[in-house]
Amino acid sequence: MNSDGLILVVEDSEEDTEAIQRALSRSHPSLHVEFAPRSDAVVPRLLDPAARTPGLVLLDLNMPGTNGLTLLSNLRAHPACASLTVVVFTSSTSSAEEDACYAAGADSYIYKPVNFELFQTVLRGAVDFWMTQKPTG
């Protein structure tokens, strides 16, 4: 499986999905972005041996069904998913949620700015940083 240039975005909001797609198409036009509107299908998708492994998972917290924090815990519980880079990209500013995400294994916790220019800048910085990190070991 190849992770070069693939980002999996777990996001239920159509507005945020559109903003992420627009921002990434401007800043990283060669990246392939795959969207998962519900978290329930993410673990089976990531465990599918025929599917590409993403280099980065952008995870929203407030999702219908399985929320983002539960999904993060589930990902870290699967050996095949434990080393995935997971960045929580959320509108939640709760320090308790942030602490819980780091405790569950998030690589980063980023607040989604409302202003699109700032949203685009923050997203570009996260992708630039995390997509260039090399696994250790």
Disulfide bonds with the S-S distance in Angstrom:
none
